[in-house]
Amino acid sequence: MIPNYPEKLMYLYKHQNHKCDICNRIISFNQSLDLHHKFSNTKWGKKKYPLFINSLLNLSLVHGACHLNKVGRLRITDYNANRYELFLKRHKKISDFVNFN
């Protein structure tokens, strides 16, 4: 499910060169699309990294079918998630832009 934040979705779309991060095929907005969390979006992840978990740094725009069939690609380690979280805590303006909250 994709939230209604057109400027942030377009940022992901352009940042990914108009391609799905899983299959590398072109993304079209008339297709079924999903947001993929690179670092798992669990209660544990939300509690430990509240700024990072729903940020553009942790999200990829992917085809709905690719999201269902992904095989462990596009993962972020706990170490990197921690580094991103600390960065977002120090840089409030960036955190406000990159979060879907």
Summary of the structure (lengths in Angstrom):
residues: 101
radius of gyration: 13.3
end to end distance: 14.5
largest distance: 37.7
contacts: 265
relative contact order: 0.20
helix: 45%
strand: 14%
